[in-house]
């Protein structure tokens, strides 16, 4: 049995897995359930969306995480909510360890980036960048001032140095690497005409180029590098999005609750669809391998902070958020 813990808003990211014929037995539960339930079934618990929790919620979830890990047979837990790194801490840590060639800064610290261009994103939530590529300090200062006037909290704005090679002139690229338990493996390429690549744009790559991408997927040549990345981030389950700079991987962020692809994409390329199917099958098998067996339900943790959460709803807002 596998139980995914997450926010109701992102429930569909994983519940799509049920549509796959090889899907393992699993359930999705909210953090509100986790904090309020008195019994925990035997299962592997996967904590998702921990970058969406505030510090107090991460502390509460971290206590339950440790309680589960100590429960013995039939119990396991992935993604420590107390210590999984969000965007800013992750990027700074990767740069400091030489795993990325670019750095990140907080807007509130009057940043002076070492390299340009840069762009601005929120740290606490995964939304689109708040700026275009900014080419110098003057443009950056102006953008920060404008965002401050629009009530953006400066301690939540991250300035990120742009660092990416193009796939071809005018064609940008993005790759992904999954970590599911002990398994680390590469996903298919996405390309686009914008510097911000989210999904694959149709007709930019040939069948031969998608066939080369399949070779790269199977070679999984960056697996050792990303084991270091996920270890630094304290992530057991997630997806790292990355690009290449001088041929070396550059990690942009780690998604703690990656979207589960099951519906066929609209691209015309036969090879691209084959690549998608290959990765979906591999991801499904990796998730199935997480399942625990045996064991009996245990009492949830006895803790004064958890009790306060249950009895004093006016002191928290998780039920409304989740």
Secondary structure as UniProt FT lines:
FT   STRAND          2..6
FT   HELIX           8..10
FT   HELIX           12..15
FT   HELIX           16..19
FT   TURN            21..22
FT   STRAND          26..30
FT   HELIX           31..36
FT   STRAND          39..40
FT   STRAND          44..47
FT   HELIX           50..52
FT   HELIX           55..69
FT   TURN            73..74
FT   STRAND          76..78
FT   TURN            81..83
FT   HELIX           87..96
FT   TURN            97..98
FT   STRAND          104..106
FT   HELIX           107..109
FT   STRAND          118..122
FT   HELIX           137..149
FT   TURN            150..151
FT   HELIX           154..156
FT   STRAND          157..161
FT   TURN            169..170
FT   STRAND          171..180
FT   TURN            181..182
FT   STRAND          183..186
FT   STRAND          190..192
FT   TURN            202..203
FT   HELIX           207..219
FT   TURN            220..222
FT   HELIX           223..233
FT   STRAND          237..245
FT   TURN            246..247
FT   STRAND          248..255
FT   TURN            256..257
FT   HELIX           270..288
FT   TURN            289..290
FT   STRAND          298..299
FT   HELIX           304..311
FT   HELIX           313..315
FT   HELIX           318..321
//
